[in-house]
Amino acid sequence: MARVRRAKKVKYLKLYSPFLMRETKHELIGEPMVTETGNRRQWARCTVSRHSQMIDLDALEARQDKSAVIVPISKDDSIPYSPRDEYQVGEIIYHKMWDDIGIITGKDMTSNGAQAIIVQFEKNKEKRLIEKLTI
């Protein structure tokens, strides 16, 4: 019996892109996260500029104004990244060298056995960064 391959379910929506200053198609990336207040949030990546922004899924489902869906994130909401620290999925980090904010979407192991985090940045797309580095 042949295996049936199922296509990856991708959800697209039209949102305002502040980078392009117009409404464009965005792809939902990563898994939805629930905040302490119970709001569901998820990253959305513009298919044109590849810029990522966090959106409020509850506001989107309530059919509010699309500009109210975008959740502004600043350096104040994040913790500075250091390869020596340990992080949890869902935490927001700030990478000083890149001057970029990102959210940790997963954890991984490198080929040499070191621990890595997968981070979805606003400007630099998805990157793998080292965590718990010991010298």
N, C-alpha and C positions, 0 to 999 in steps of 0.2 A: 504494500500500500504506500503510495507516495505521500510525503509530508506536505501539508499546505502551509505556505509561508503567509503570515499575516503582516500587513503593512503596519508600521508604527503609527499609532494614533497621534496626530499632530493637530493642535487647535490653533486657528488663526483668528485674529480680530483686528478691526481698524481702530487705531488710536492716534492721538496727536503726538508727533515726534518733535520734541523741542530742539533737537539737533538740526533737523531739516526745516523746521517751522511750518509743517503741514501734516495733514493726516495721512498715515501710511499703514500698510499691512504689518502686523506684529505676530510673532510666533511665541506661544507660551512655552517656557523652558523650565526644566527642573520640576520639582514637586511642590504643591501648595504648602505653605507654612501657616500655622495658627499662632497669633500673637497672644500675649498675656491677657489682652482685653477680649479675645475671642474672634478677632477679625482674621479672615483668610487672605493671605497675600502670596503673590507669585511673580517671578521675573518674566518680562516680555521683551523679546528682541525684535527690533525693526528689521524687516527683510531687505530694506534698501541700504540703510547706513550701518547696520549691524550693531547699533547702539542699544544697550539694555536699560530698562527701567523697571522699578517695582510697581505693581498695580494692586489695588484692593479688589479682590474678587467679589466680596459682598456688595460693594458699591456698583460693580459692573452688572451683577445679577439684578440689582434693584433698579437698573436702567437709569441711573443718575447721569448727570452731565459727564461726558467722557473726560473732561479736564479734572474732575473731582476723583476719578479713578486712579490717577497717578499719585503714588506715595513719594513725597520728597524725602530723600535720604541725605544726610550731611555727615561730615567728619565727626560731629558730636555724638551721632548715633552708633558710631563704630568703635572698635578697639584696634590699636595699632598692631600690624603684623610683625611677628618675630619668628624666625625659623626654630627658635628654642622653645616656644610656647606650644601648648596643646589646645586644640579648638574643637568645638562641637558643630555638627551640621545645623545650619540655620543661623549661625552667628554672622554678624556683619563686620568685616575687617577693612582697615585702611592700609594700603600699601604706599609707604612714604616715597619710595623712589619713582614709582609710576604716577603718583598723585591720583590714585584711583580707589574707589570704594567697590567692594564686592561682597557677595554672600556665599557662604560655604554650602555647596550642594551635595558633597559627598566626601568619603575618605577612601584612600587607596594605598597600596603598597608599591614601592618602586621595585625595579628588577634586582636591586642589591639589598632588598629587605628593609629599607627605610620607610617611614610613614610619610604619607603625602595627603594633602587636602585638595579637593577640586573646588575651585572658586570661580563663580560667574561674576566678572567685573563689568562695570558700566561702560568703560572705554576699551579695555583690552580683551574683551571676549572671555572665553573660558581658559583658565590656566591651572596647572598643577603646581602646588607649592609644598615645600618640605615643612614638616612639623616635628617637634620633639627631637631636634638635632642635638646630639651630644658630641662634644669634642674630646 
